[in-house]
Amino acid sequence: MTAIELPDGEYTAVVDNVEDGLATVFFERDGEEVGNAVLDASRLPSDGQHADAILSVTLSDGRIESASYKPQQTEDRKAAAQDRFDRLSKRPPSDEEA
């Protein structure tokens, strides 16, 4: 686990997974992924130490200065992903059905 190599500032963090006390986290800014890091899960809010958790974080000198779990954003993103999956999993109509 090394310093988070991103400029100081505020980011949206998405927890990819938590395993053996380590969390893989992707950082986004303005809707674009800008980096990732493997962190000690204890550095994250306790309610946000699970896969797909959305956090608001402030980075300073390669460290998380503050972090807060965003349960509504987590649920909204989960619902949007499920909706995309459902739409993509529907079989297009056959030529006979169209």
C-alpha atoms as one frame of an Amber mdcrd trajectory, in Angstrom:
protein
   0.000   0.000   0.000   1.532   3.203  -1.151   0.448   6.795  -1.249  -2.488
   7.613  -3.489  -0.904   9.227  -6.500  -3.528  11.842  -7.308  -3.562  15.613
  -6.878  -4.998  16.966  -3.654  -8.723  17.593  -3.800 -12.162  16.056  -3.635
 -13.048  12.820  -5.412 -15.771  10.252  -5.666 -14.366   6.896  -4.604 -15.889
   3.563  -5.586 -14.936   0.517  -3.539 -14.333  -2.316  -5.992 -13.788  -5.003
  -3.369 -12.627  -5.632   0.168 -10.621  -8.745   0.895  -8.327  -9.683   3.766
  -8.569  -6.163   5.201  -7.563  -4.479   1.947  -9.872  -2.387  -0.226  -9.387
  -1.762  -3.932 -10.742   1.720  -4.586 -11.263   3.587  -7.863 -11.238   7.376
  -7.794 -13.407   9.504 -10.069 -13.581  13.196 -10.794 -16.267  14.750 -12.989
 -17.602  11.280 -13.815 -14.268  10.027 -15.157 -12.026   7.450 -13.503  -8.710
   9.111 -12.658  -6.879   6.496 -10.608  -7.038   3.638  -8.149  -5.337   2.361
  -5.044  -5.259  -0.600  -2.682  -5.834   0.686   0.845  -6.164  -0.668   4.327
  -9.960  -0.977   4.596  -9.861   0.615   8.046  -9.030   3.928   6.336 -12.589
   3.948   4.938 -15.783   4.721   6.851 -17.034   1.516   8.491 -20.379   1.651
   6.654 -18.547   2.034   3.333 -16.234  -0.958   3.655 -18.034  -3.099   1.086
 -17.974  -3.658  -2.654 -19.705  -0.960  -4.721 -19.807   1.554  -1.850 -19.668
   5.163  -3.047 -17.643   7.566  -0.931 -16.878  11.245  -1.045 -13.181  11.671
  -0.212 -10.715  14.472   0.177  -7.100  13.628  -0.620  -4.121  15.502   0.773
  -0.477  14.565   0.293  -1.390  11.119  -1.061  -3.631  10.256   1.889  -7.352
  10.263   2.574  -7.906  13.368   4.674 -11.652  12.759   5.044 -14.165  10.267
   3.703 -17.906   9.856   4.001 -20.161   7.065   2.810 -22.919   8.065   0.365
 -25.687   5.459   0.785 -28.139   7.116  -1.634 -25.519   7.419  -4.389 -24.541
   3.796  -3.736 -28.159   2.648  -4.174 -28.710   4.883  -7.229 -25.607   3.532
  -8.984 -26.553  -0.043  -8.109 -30.075   0.467  -9.528 -28.703   2.061 -12.708
 -26.278  -0.831 -13.220 -29.063  -3.372 -12.691 -31.269  -1.508 -15.169 -28.484
  -1.541 -17.794 -27.935  -5.255 -17.176 -31.661  -5.979 -17.493 -31.921  -4.047
 -20.762 -28.842  -5.729 -22.225 -29.948  -9.201 -21.170 -33.246  -8.981 -23.058
 -33.128 -10.920 -26.249 -33.880  -8.801 -29.311 -37.011  -9.893 -31.177 -36.459
 -12.470 -33.861 -37.349 -11.636 -37.455 -40.590 -13.563 -36.992 -41.529 -11.542
 -33.866 -40.678  -8.135 -35.356
